[in-house]
Amino acid sequence: QVQLVESGGGLVQAGGSLRLSCAASGSIISIYAMGWYRQAPGKQRELVARITDGGTPNYADSVKGRFTISRDNAKNMVYLQMSSLKPEDTAVYYCNADIKNNYYKIVMNYWGQGTQVTVSS
């Protein structure tokens, strides 16, 4: 079993900061790219940030300069530091990762359960 679990969401005022964490656990051989997606009510799920296994990040234009993605390969974790938050950042944030598990021995894509981020004006 491989599982991704997010934490760190909550309610914050505009201009504030939050740090999201995602922990991967289970029978893991290797973790490749990891990322954060978000979905607001009535909207499509969108990519927020992605980071390769080598540490190269990519960001959606809407969050560049405000969000920072990072990872700790030794701990099988990925983080999203969010600063200068805006009401339009309000969404459920999902962790995503490409993981080679120790059961099927292949790379599969996994999703976390999501964590709510609400930014008040």
C-alpha angles and dihedrals in degrees: 000000000000120000137179118204123188127203140168102067122134147119119311136165121248110278092030132114139239134180119214122201131196124192123197117206140169136059097344126168099174139351118213125176118003128189151166125241130180137202126196121198111285092006136106119258109261137194113254102175139344133194129193124226086257092057101256110146133207127189140195111252090242093064103034111128092017106059129052125195121202139162141207107211093188090058097036090236138134126195138199117203108198121194135171088026120200131201089249088064088070108120146106107281119214130197117222132187143171106228135178105216129204096236107055092020091221136106113264133176118241135192131204123226094255135245125231120241116188122183116193124206 
